[in-house]
Amino acid sequence: PPSGQDASPCGKVLAPERAYSLRLTSFVPGPNQVSGVLLEARINGGQPLHLLLDSGAAHLTLDARASARSGISAVSESHLVGVGESPASSARSGVAGAVDVGPFQFRDCRVDMSPRKLAGGIDGVIPLRLFGGFLIRLDLPGKALDLLPYADHAAAQTAGSARMILNGDVLFVRGALNDALEGEILLDTGASYSAISRRTAQVLRMPLVSEVGLRGANGAVHGDLIGAGIRFHVAGRSLTAERVVALDLADFSAFNGVETVGVLGYPALCNSILTV
């Protein structure tokens, strides 16, 4: 752990004394297809793992191979609930005695073991909330995760900012879609697409042009490609998502206790710097 700090229990607030910067790499699942950013970590002293940095994830998640390599044993049953119409799937959960990320070591972290193969090129998912003791500056175009000590004024809302809520251990921000419909939007750096709920598509009278198959937390997810881009207005800025799908977000909303009107994914966020 950094000088002057004890190893931090997972999910407990760190007490940072200085700033740190962790290097990120691009997640490229296919030719000319950048779909996120990766952070390297070791679990229980095992081999380096390439984990997708995901602001829409609640817990560390590993595939079966990475779980075995990292010495994770199941201790309980859990459920994975994602976007789309796929039902919640059963998963096994264990505990990682030590998770090493850069200069930090987190202890006793919950790890969900995915029953399905994850996207090629990643061993699992690491949640952005793991670094919640810091002021987080996620520089997506610069491929850097900057972790800054909190100042007394850090929590104050300033121009160009928006209040976020943490429900179900994932981050939501209030915003507007196409300057017409307000609601809670999931910020999801781990999503390779942006989405709106089917109800939102009806309210905005958005044309659905074709079915599209996607991969979610519970496997295959079926959506409908929308025939026009969507403007997400958050924190005083407008971000236009060109490729947007309509999904059933009802189960996801119910699980997290927040009616979710849309998901702002990595392609729409990739040129932004997010401070949380």
C-alpha positions, 0 to 999 in steps of 0.5 A, a space after each residue: 500500500 502507499 506509504 502511510 496507509 494500511 491495506 484497505 478493506 474492499 469498499 472501505 474509504 481510503 484516506 489518500 494523502 497524495 495524488 496518484 495516476 494509474 495507466 489505462 490501456 485500450 480494450 480493442 475486441 475487434 479491428 478498429 473497435 475500441 470499446 473501453 479501457 483496461 486496468 491491470 491488477 493482481 488478485 491473491 498474488 496471481 498473474 496480471 489480469 486485464 480488467 475492464 474499468 466499469 463505472 456501471 459495475 458494482 463488484 469485481 467480476 472474473 471469468 471462470 479461468 481467471 477465478 481459478 488462476 487467482 485462487 478464488 473459491 465460491 462461498 455464496 450464491 449471488 445474482 447478476 442483473 444487467 440491462 436487457 430482457 435476460 433474466 437474472 442469472 445465478 453466479 457464485 461469489 467468493 472473496 479475494 484476500 488481496 487485490 493489488 492495483 498499482 500502488 494499492 492493495 485492497 483486502 477482502 474484496 467480493 468477487 463475482 464469478 461469471 458463469 459465462 465467458 466474458 468478452 475476448 481480451 479481458 479477464 474480468 471487470 473492475 468497478 470504478 467505485 473501488 476507488 471511492 475514497 478519492 476524487 476520481 478523474 477518469 481521463 478517457 482520451 488520455 488513458 489515465 485514472 487520476 486519484 486525487 485527495 479530497 479537498 473541503 470544497 470537492 463535494 460542492 456542486 460547481 458549474 459544469 457538474 451534476 449531482 450523482 446518486 449511488 444506487 445498487 452500488 452503481 452511478 446514476 446522474 440526472 439528465 435529459 434526452 433530446 432536451 425533452 425527457 428528464 430522468 436518471 442515466 447510468 454512466 457505464 464506461 464498460 458498455 460498448 454501446 449507449 442505450 435508452 429504455 423501450 419506454 423512452 423510445 416510445 415517449 421520444 417517438 424514436 424509429 426502430 430500424 433493426 434488431 441487434 444482438 449484444 452481450 450483457 452481464 447475463 449473456 445475449 441481449 436483444 435490442 433494437 437499433 434506433 434510426 437516429 442519434 440521441 443527445 444526452 444532456 448531463 452536467 451542462 454538456 451535450 453528448 451525442 450518441 450516434 449508435 443507440 439501441 432500445 432495451 428493456 431496462 425494467 428489471 435493471 431499474 427495479 433491481 437498482 431502485 432507480 427508473 433508468 431512462 438511458 445508458 451512456 456508454 463508452 463510445 459517447 464518453 470516450 472523448 470526455 474527462 469524468 470527475 467523480 
